[in-house]
Amino acid sequence: MKKKSSPSICICTTHSLQDKYSGGVNRITEMAKKLSECNVDVYIVDGNRNNYYHAEKAALNEFPYPSYVKLFYVFNIFLFIFRKSIGCLIGPSHELSHILSEYNIFMLVKLFYVTKVENIDALQGEHPSGMGVCAKISKIFGLPSVFSEHNVEWIRIERQGANKIFTKILQSLELKYCRKSNVIIVVSEVDKNFLISNGVSKEKIQVVPNSIDCNIYVPSGPNVRMEFSLDAITLIFHGTLDYVSNKEAVELISKNIMPQINKRYPFVKLLLVGKNPPSIDNPNIIITGPVENLNQYISSADIAIVPLVSGGGTRIKILEYMASGKAIVSTAIGAEGLDASHNHDILIANSLDEFVRYIEVLINSPELRKELGNNARKKAQTRYDWINNCKLIKEIYLNLVD
């Protein structure tokens, strides 16, 4: 049988695509837009109550659900109340979506509707929360399914100090979805090895790294520097700032890293960019809140820092810094899973003192900043651009719907 030239797929995620600071949402939307440029018909069902999305010519177009589908939203209210009531017993309520996804009636109805109306060939579940929904709908329609693992979720929450019972439940469900899916997409060899060591068949696992559109990132940007009167060395850190891993990083920045840096270099400032920032009493830390033109803020910085001490998967923020040609200082966990070499593409610190020392080295060496930044940008363009990596995903789907 001849392979289908243009597969039609539907991506299912419980996240809202409006959350622009989520690395997961970034991966989903950019993947969908780039796949549409590779002649793949992509639909997205997300946490949106009113609409689903169709990626076409690198743009996301919204289409409304009919009224009878929206009526099922009432079940979300009951699910929300249930999550809140048991969250204090086994885990954070926002993480419970991973283990309750098979009971998310509203998501099931929305995905059923789009699968039927849009004549979908294959389903892709993002995280366990999306895959639980996909597993049921793929069984109903007899369709192949792809489990897209942004992290190995039980490893991520374990590192963040989650309840052991909740961690074990999530691990069991995550491995079950690995068995039920036809293909598992992970973002790194590290995550692939985690799954293999837990009994997942390596033949089912495909590594498609987190990627970005390198064309929208440039090494320099004077506009933001003028706006904030940044006439000296400037650092940057960005993300959803109340997310556990980023929250830990911001605390390290405000209580340890910047105070130590400013003792020797009082002129150094830091741009803290993203939604839900904490209140910080330090004039050298400039809190911007959420911004539309994130790429301009990154390009205006001299050094990017990623002091993450927990989390999983790979960090899209590092890829954004690499594509912008920035010198980067990261922890080992921050750089985990990325093809980035210490002292060539990035500086990787193994302690807080070393982290601060590397920043000081970069402050004093514009030549090293330029060298690391140039190497990082080249690596992003060759290894982490969606132009190249969307072809891997298209091939996966062509094989599935053959």
Secondary structure, DSSP 8 states (H G I E B T S, - for coil): ----SS-EEEEE-SS-TT-TT-HHHHHHHHHHHHHHHTT-EEEEE-S-SSEEEEEETTEEEEEE--HHHHGGGHHHHHHHHHHHHHHHHHS-GGGTHHHHGGG-HHHHHHHHHHHHHTT-SEEEEEHHHHHHHHHHHHHHHT--EEEEESS-HHHHHHHTT--HHHHHHHHHHHHHHHHHSSEEEESSHHHHHHHHTTT--GGGEEE----B-GGG--S--HHHHHHTT--S-EEEEES-TTSHHHHHHHHHIIIIIHHHHHHH-TT-EEEEESSS------TTEEEEES-S-HHHHHHH-SEEEE---S--S--HHHHHHHHTT-EEEEETTTTTT----BTTTBEEESSHHHHHHHHHHHHT-HHHHHHHHHHHHHHHHHHSBHHHHHHHHHHHHHHH--
